[in-house]
Amino acid sequence: MNLRDVFVQVQARPRPSLGLRLAVPRLDLASVADLWYAGSGATLARGAVFGYAGRRSNGSTRLGTAVEASVDYAFTPRLSMNVFAGRLRGGPVVTGTFAGATLWFAYAETVVAVGAR
């Protein structure tokens, strides 16, 4: 693995139905010679497409630091909602390729459990 992921995380469950999480991960390449990979994984048994693309490190190992928060709430044993928000502040690996340095990502999902319990 060419990635170092060092993080601090705090989790709390103030009620059985409520879960809270806050994390601050710092992401670094293991070496300036490593590529910054993105992709879906191996996609073909034969041919020239492997499923990953690599970007150069721009002479740095620092990908960036993120702040992430999530809330999970169970309305019933079979119905719950999860909300996540995260912000990544890109380091020199990112800013050497892209004009911006900040990425925001958020989602909300409803989970319905079906089947035998």
Contacts in CASP RR format, 6 or more apart in sequence:
PFRMAT RR
TARGET T0000
AUTHOR 0000-0000-0000
METHOD contacts of the structure
MODEL  1
MNLRDVFVQVQARPRPSLGLRLAVPRLDLASVADLWYAGSGATLARGAVF
GYAGRRSNGSTRLGTAVEASVDYAFTPRLSMNVFAGRLRGGPVVTGTFAG
ATLWFAYAETVVAVGAR
1 30 0 8 1.000
2 29 0 8 1.000
2 30 0 8 1.000
2 31 0 8 1.000
2 34 0 8 1.000
2 35 0 8 1.000
2 37 0 8 1.000
3 27 0 8 1.000
3 28 0 8 1.000
3 29 0 8 1.000
3 30 0 8 1.000
3 63 0 8 1.000
4 26 0 8 1.000
4 27 0 8 1.000
4 28 0 8 1.000
4 29 0 8 1.000
4 30 0 8 1.000
4 61 0 8 1.000
5 25 0 8 1.000
5 26 0 8 1.000
5 27 0 8 1.000
6 25 0 8 1.000
6 26 0 8 1.000
6 28 0 8 1.000
7 23 0 8 1.000
7 24 0 8 1.000
7 25 0 8 1.000
7 26 0 8 1.000
8 23 0 8 1.000
8 24 0 8 1.000
9 21 0 8 1.000
9 22 0 8 1.000
9 23 0 8 1.000
9 24 0 8 1.000
10 21 0 8 1.000
10 22 0 8 1.000
10 23 0 8 1.000
11 19 0 8 1.000
11 20 0 8 1.000
11 21 0 8 1.000
12 19 0 8 1.000
12 20 0 8 1.000
12 21 0 8 1.000
13 19 0 8 1.000
13 20 0 8 1.000
14 20 0 8 1.000
16 74 0 8 1.000
17 73 0 8 1.000
17 74 0 8 1.000
17 75 0 8 1.000
18 71 0 8 1.000
18 72 0 8 1.000
18 73 0 8 1.000
18 74 0 8 1.000
19 71 0 8 1.000
19 72 0 8 1.000
19 73 0 8 1.000
20 69 0 8 1.000
20 70 0 8 1.000
20 71 0 8 1.000
20 72 0 8 1.000
21 68 0 8 1.000
21 69 0 8 1.000
21 70 0 8 1.000
21 71 0 8 1.000
22 67 0 8 1.000
22 68 0 8 1.000
22 69 0 8 1.000
23 66 0 8 1.000
23 67 0 8 1.000
23 68 0 8 1.000
23 69 0 8 1.000
24 65 0 8 1.000
24 66 0 8 1.000
24 67 0 8 1.000
24 68 0 8 1.000
25 65 0 8 1.000
25 66 0 8 1.000
25 68 0 8 1.000
26 64 0 8 1.000
26 65 0 8 1.000
26 66 0 8 1.000
27 63 0 8 1.000
27 64 0 8 1.000
27 65 0 8 1.000
27 66 0 8 1.000
28 61 0 8 1.000
28 62 0 8 1.000
28 63 0 8 1.000
28 64 0 8 1.000
29 36 0 8 1.000
29 57 0 8 1.000
29 60 0 8 1.000
29 61 0 8 1.000
29 62 0 8 1.000
29 63 0 8 1.000
29 93 0 8 1.000
30 61 0 8 1.000
31 57 0 8 1.000
31 61 0 8 1.000
32 57 0 8 1.000
32 59 0 8 1.000
32 60 0 8 1.000
32 61 0 8 1.000
33 57 0 8 1.000
34 57 0 8 1.000
34 61 0 8 1.000
35 54 0 8 1.000
35 55 0 8 1.000
35 56 0 8 1.000
35 57 0 8 1.000
36 54 0 8 1.000
36 55 0 8 1.000
36 56 0 8 1.000
36 57 0 8 1.000
36 63 0 8 1.000
36 93 0 8 1.000
36 94 0 8 1.000
37 52 0 8 1.000
37 53 0 8 1.000
37 54 0 8 1.000
37 55 0 8 1.000
38 52 0 8 1.000
38 53 0 8 1.000
38 54 0 8 1.000
38 55 0 8 1.000
39 51 0 8 1.000
39 52 0 8 1.000
39 53 0 8 1.000
40 51 0 8 1.000
41 50 0 8 1.000
41 51 0 8 1.000
41 52 0 8 1.000
42 50 0 8 1.000
42 51 0 8 1.000
43 49 0 8 1.000
43 50 0 8 1.000
43 51 0 8 1.000
44 50 0 8 1.000
44 51 0 8 1.000
55 93 0 8 1.000
55 97 0 8 1.000
56 97 0 8 1.000
57 93 0 8 1.000
58 92 0 8 1.000
58 93 0 8 1.000
58 96 0 8 1.000
58 97 0 8 1.000
59 92 0 8 1.000
59 93 0 8 1.000
60 91 0 8 1.000
60 92 0 8 1.000
60 93 0 8 1.000
61 93 0 8 1.000
62 90 0 8 1.000
62 91 0 8 1.000
62 92 0 8 1.000
62 93 0 8 1.000
63 90 0 8 1.000
63 91 0 8 1.000
63 93 0 8 1.000
63 94 0 8 1.000
64 88 0 8 1.000
64 89 0 8 1.000
64 90 0 8 1.000
64 91 0 8 1.000
64 93 0 8 1.000
64 94 0 8 1.000
65 88 0 8 1.000
65 89 0 8 1.000
65 90 0 8 1.000
65 91 0 8 1.000
66 86 0 8 1.000
66 87 0 8 1.000
66 88 0 8 1.000
66 89 0 8 1.000
67 86 0 8 1.000
67 87 0 8 1.000
68 84 0 8 1.000
68 85 0 8 1.000
68 86 0 8 1.000
68 87 0 8 1.000
69 84 0 8 1.000
69 85 0 8 1.000
69 86 0 8 1.000
70 82 0 8 1.000
70 83 0 8 1.000
70 84 0 8 1.000
70 85 0 8 1.000
71 82 0 8 1.000
71 83 0 8 1.000
72 80 0 8 1.000
72 81 0 8 1.000
72 82 0 8 1.000
72 83 0 8 1.000
73 80 0 8 1.000
73 81 0 8 1.000
73 82 0 8 1.000
74 80 0 8 1.000
75 81 0 8 1.000
77 113 0 8 1.000
77 117 0 8 1.000
78 112 0 8 1.000
78 113 0 8 1.000
78 114 0 8 1.000
78 117 0 8 1.000
79 110 0 8 1.000
79 111 0 8 1.000
79 112 0 8 1.000
79 113 0 8 1.000
80 110 0 8 1.000
80 111 0 8 1.000
80 113 0 8 1.000
81 108 0 8 1.000
81 109 0 8 1.000
81 110 0 8 1.000
81 111 0 8 1.000
82 108 0 8 1.000
82 109 0 8 1.000
82 111 0 8 1.000
83 106 0 8 1.000
83 107 0 8 1.000
83 108 0 8 1.000
84 105 0 8 1.000
84 106 0 8 1.000
84 107 0 8 1.000
84 108 0 8 1.000
85 104 0 8 1.000
85 105 0 8 1.000
85 106 0 8 1.000
86 104 0 8 1.000
86 105 0 8 1.000
86 106 0 8 1.000
87 102 0 8 1.000
87 103 0 8 1.000
87 104 0 8 1.000
87 105 0 8 1.000
88 102 0 8 1.000
88 103 0 8 1.000
88 105 0 8 1.000
89 101 0 8 1.000
89 102 0 8 1.000
90 101 0 8 1.000
90 102 0 8 1.000
90 103 0 8 1.000
91 101 0 8 1.000
94 100 0 8 1.000
94 101 0 8 1.000
95 101 0 8 1.000
END
